[in-house]
Amino acid sequence: MTRKRIAVLAGIALIAAVGGVGVAVAGGGPSGRPGAAGPGYSWYHSMMGRSYGSSMMGGSCNGWMMGPRGYHWMMGGTSAPGWMRGGRLPTSMMGTTTDPSKIMGRLWANAPGARVSASQAARLGSQVPAGATINRARRTITFAAASVHLVAVASPPGGPDETFRIVGMVNPTVVVPAGAKVSIEVVNADPDTAHGLVITASDGRSSWMPMMTNRPAFTGAALWFLGNPTAAGMHVGTLTFTATTPGTDHYLCPVPGHAKKGMTGTFTVSAS
């Protein structure tokens, strides 16, 4: 297998370490693992065929990767090999780059899913959500209503790299009432790097791969990653969940190394 193909495989394998896959790639099956049916698997099958060529189409050692079993294995689960779960991959597996987020970004750049233009992303990153109270001095966004919707733009132009822009602010604190139905629309504006967003009880700064040990704080509060923008636009994905438990949580980018670089902010669920 060539170094290029090994790098492609390494990029796919990193998804397994966080135990899931972004909504721009595939939906979940009955057990929470990706299902073999649907646009996610169809796109995966086509992408793997282009990346690996005809060698993937047959043989007990290679052909399985094109089928549902290989798809499930690539996307994680208890059968994923140990090297997928142990942190930083060996440099020898990363092809010409040591940054797995760049491999992931390129690999999934043409994945199916919603997109927006650069001008739309700029507008979404600055707009004030309905029902929100903004304190720019303290960099806080506070909601009182039971329904919350906001947009987080990942690494937009003109701002610090490896950060989120929400209501024109960098990594602001978001406060919602307990029991609120929350919808967060995520846009990846970074030209050459994958990004995602997860709500977790830890800020993840001490971990290169935070989702190895810190699971989402609420069911549905995870969008693992979105691929690089293309001429078709910037990838958009939405996570929807209920903020059931009061306390201080964090939103962060689960792509390896990003939270440690500061791509994280506070997400507070207020009891009052």
PyMOL commands that set and color helices and strands:
alter all, ss='L'
color gray80, all
select helices_A, chain A and resi 3-17+39-56+63-66+68-74+82-84+91-93+100-107+118-124+210-212
alter helices_A, ss='H'
color red, helices_A
select strands_A, chain A and resi 115-116+132-135+140-143+147-154+164-166+169-170+173-177+181-188+195-200+222-226+234-242+247-252+264-270
alter strands_A, ss='S'
color yellow, strands_A
deselect
rebuild
show_as cartoon
